[in-house]
């Protein structure tokens, strides 16, 4: 619950210097959870980090942003015993 307000402060600080700057914003829980977003700021690319141990609550964590704001899976991986997941 603390990350969203801080992300807004930081985005505002960067955009006060360079309004066109593109920001890459990850969520909490090792970057996976973007459930408290989006922010009311322009030029943000939302970034999730997807790993099998984070579970399957993808819609709640970041799927709700799909089609609404720019969103990428900037990081993903798998355990050595399940390369098909990756």
N, C-alpha and C positions, 0 to 999 in steps of 0.2 A: 504493500500500500504506500510505501515511501518513495518508490522509484518513479511513479508517474509525475508527481509534483517536481521532483528534481530534474527529470527529463525535460519538462516544460521550461524550467529555469535555464537549463543549459542550452536548449534549442533557441530560446529567446536571446540569450547572450551571444551565441554564434551569429544568429540572423541580424542582430543589431549591428554587427561589424560587416557582415556580408550576407545580405538578404537572399541572394541566389544560391548560396552554398547548399549542396545536397548533404543531408545528414543520414547516417546509417544508425538506426536505433534498434537495439536488441531488448528483449524482455528480461524477466527475472527467471530464476530456476535454471541457471547456466545458459540464459538467453532464449529458452524455449517458450516461456509464458508471456504473451502479449495481451493478456485478457483485459487489462485496464486501458487499452489504447483503442482508437487513435487519439493523438493530440490535435488541438486546433492550431496547427502550425503548418505552413507550406514546406515543400521540398524535404520531406522525410521519406526515406526508404526503410520500411519495417523489416527486421531481420530476425528469423527464428533459427534455433539450433535444434535439430531433431535427432534424437537417439532413442533406441528401443527402451531403455530404462526409464524414460520420461513418461511412458504409458501411451495410451491411445486416445487421450482427450484432446485431439488435435483441433476440433472445432472450437472448443472453449478457449484453448490456448492461443490460437492464431487464425484458425479457419474463418472466424467471423469477420476478419479483415479482408479476405479474398474478394476481389471485385470492387472493393470500396477504396482501397489505398494501395500504393505500390508495396509489394510483399515478396520477399525471397527467403529461401532456405539457404542461408549462407554457410551453414555447417551441418553436416550429418555424418553418421557413422554407425557402426555395429560392433558387436562383440565378435571375437575370433571364431566362435562356434556357430555363427549364423550369418555368413557373408551374403546370403540371398536377401536378407533384410535390407542391407545397404544398397 
